[in-house]
Protein backbone atom coordinates (compact mmCIF):
# COMPACT_ATOMS: atom_id res chain seq x y z
CA UNK A 1 0.00 0.00 0.00
CA UNK A 2 1.48 3.35 -0.99
CA UNK A 3 0.96 6.68 0.78
CA UNK A 4 -1.84 7.81 -1.57
CA UNK A 5 -3.90 4.70 -0.78
CA UNK A 6 -3.28 5.17 2.93
CA UNK A 7 -4.35 8.84 2.79
CA UNK A 8 -7.53 7.87 0.94
CA UNK A 9 -8.43 4.94 3.17
CA UNK A 10 -7.61 6.49 6.57
CA UNK A 11 -8.81 10.10 6.78
CA UNK A 12 -10.56 10.74 10.10
CA UNK A 13 -9.57 10.10 13.70
CA UNK A 14 -12.22 9.60 16.40
CA UNK A 15 -10.60 9.74 19.84
CA UNK A 16 -12.20 9.41 23.27
CA UNK A 17 -10.02 11.81 25.27
CA UNK A 18 -11.04 10.26 28.60
CA UNK A 19 -10.34 6.58 27.91
CA UNK A 20 -7.91 6.92 24.99
CA UNK A 21 -10.00 4.63 22.79
CA UNK A 22 -9.64 5.60 19.13
CA UNK A 23 -10.90 4.67 15.68
CA UNK A 24 -9.50 5.64 12.28
CA UNK A 25 -12.18 5.87 9.61
CA UNK A 26 -12.39 6.76 5.94
CA UNK A 27 -15.60 8.81 5.69
CA UNK A 28 -17.77 11.22 7.60
CA UNK A 29 -20.68 8.79 7.26
CA UNK A 30 -18.65 6.13 9.06
CA UNK A 31 -17.87 8.65 11.80
CA UNK A 32 -21.59 9.40 12.23
CA UNK A 33 -22.37 5.69 12.46
CA UNK A 34 -19.55 5.01 14.95
CA UNK A 35 -20.55 7.95 17.18
CA UNK A 36 -24.16 6.75 17.29
CA UNK A 37 -23.31 3.10 17.98
CA UNK A 38 -20.42 3.50 20.38
CA UNK A 39 -21.01 6.79 22.19
CA UNK A 40 -24.74 7.51 21.62
CA UNK A 41 -23.86 10.88 20.04
CA UNK A 42 -25.89 12.05 17.06
CA UNK A 43 -24.06 14.28 14.58
CA UNK A 44 -24.94 14.38 10.91
CA UNK A 45 -22.27 13.59 8.37
CA UNK A 46 -22.83 17.02 6.79
CA UNK A 47 -22.19 18.73 10.12
CA UNK A 48 -18.95 16.79 10.44
CA UNK A 49 -17.91 17.53 6.84
CA UNK A 50 -18.64 21.28 7.08
CA UNK A 51 -16.93 21.78 10.43
CA UNK A 52 -13.83 19.83 9.49
CA UNK A 53 -13.46 21.95 6.36
CA UNK A 54 -13.58 25.21 8.31
CA UNK A 55 -11.98 24.03 11.57
CA UNK A 56 -9.31 21.44 12.16
CA UNK A 57 -11.28 19.40 14.69
CA UNK A 58 -14.62 18.83 16.46
CA UNK A 59 -14.81 18.22 20.20
CA UNK A 60 -18.17 16.81 21.31
CA UNK A 61 -18.78 15.24 24.75
CA UNK A 62 -15.10 14.28 25.27
CA UNK A 63 -14.88 12.82 21.75
CA UNK A 64 -12.35 14.44 19.40
CA UNK A 65 -12.94 14.15 15.66
CA UNK A 66 -10.01 15.27 13.52
CA UNK A 67 -8.75 15.11 9.95
CA UNK A 68 -5.53 13.12 9.81
CA UNK A 69 -4.22 14.47 6.50
PEVENCOR-V116424 format. One record per pair of residues at least 12 apart in sequence whose C-alpha atoms are under 7 Angstrom apart, sorted by sequence separation. I is the first residue (numbers start at 1). GAP is how many residues later the second one is. If there is no record, write none. Layout:
i/gap
I/GAP
I/GAP
This chain:
i/gap
12/12
13/12
32/12
12/13
32/13
10/14
11/14
12/14
10/15
11/15
12/15
52/15
10/16
11/16
29/16
9/17
28/17
28/20
28/21
18/44
17/45
16/46
17/46
16/47
17/47
15/48
16/48
14/49
15/49
14/50
15/50
14/51
13/52
14/52
12/53
13/53
12/54
13/54
12/55
13/55
11/56
12/56
11/57
11/58
7/62
